[in-house]
């Protein structure tokens, strides 16, 4: 039975800027860093994955209502390009 609480995700510091991030799998199963905090203008929704790794998805407008949207950390990290090349 669901308790209605939001899932807890493992939060780690970004290896380049130390901001809190969550590693998640995108729709191609690649690991992407997502900002831990929801943000105005965010485009990514997280949901639990079957293997314990959250899934990062761009929800449709209908599904995004009431969902915390976050930014992919590449776009907010001051060293985003270096992080993109480095990966997890």
Secondary structure as GFF3:
##gff-version 3
##sequence-region A 1 88
A	DSSP	beta_strand	12	13	.	.	.	ID=ss1
A	DSSP	beta_strand	20	25	.	.	.	ID=ss2
A	DSSP	beta_strand	31	35	.	.	.	ID=ss3
A	DSSP	beta_strand	45	47	.	.	.	ID=ss4
A	DSSP	beta_strand	55	57	.	.	.	ID=ss5
A	DSSP	alpha_helix	61	64	.	.	.	ID=ss6
A	DSSP	three_ten_helix	73	75	.	.	.	ID=ss7
A	DSSP	alpha_helix	80	86	.	.	.	ID=ss8
###
